[in-house]
């Protein structure tokens, strides 16, 4: 059979089907669709902690001395640059946190987990909304809520993995990032 530049031999296609039929079928799931099977809430926590750190630093920024009556242009530009950079990092990490949470929500957690943790969908939905809220504003309170939401998800994650003791190690590492 000839289609354009491609030539197919029906007998070759049958041979290929037979070959694939002898291979075992393996079901696999992972966040990268390869599948690698690696899931971890720590990247979401690092991103949430970065959001918090940027919110804290934004709150610490102050206008130059004499503002608004006397304006030092160079000092104002430095303030604007510092503010813009922190806002950009805050927004990037809020988005990164959302992406990492969505990977866990959509790829790691399964229906049987929802049966055990009935508030799982609501917990993830609220955490994703907090990521958006942290992009919209520079609030220390909202950032702390995001960190707490990620921790709540991490605790459930480690219970599902059958390793609740790993939650303490996760906290020991991520709570001291700054």
C-alpha angles and dihedrals in degrees: 000000000000125000113176108300093342121091120196126193110206090212090056090053090053090050090052091050091050091049093052091046092062093054115091117250111238124193113211135169132192143145095252094050092232082085110242096160094219115140127162135158094212096091089055090050093049089051092047091049089051089053089052093047092050091048089052093048092047088053090052095053113105133189117254120273113281095025126177097014095045118030123200101200095203092049091048091050090050090050092048091048092050091048095047093049093050092046091051092050091045092053094044092052094045087056091045090051090051092050093049091048092048090053090056093043098048103030110027105035116071135192092267089059090054089055090056096038104037094180093053097108092045091048092053093042091053092046091051089049089052089054088056092045090053090053091051097050143019100236125153089202093053090047091051089050089053092051090050091049092051090049090052090052091046091053091053090044093056092046090053090048088054092241108101089157088068089067090071090052090048090053094045090056102037100039090061100050090116 
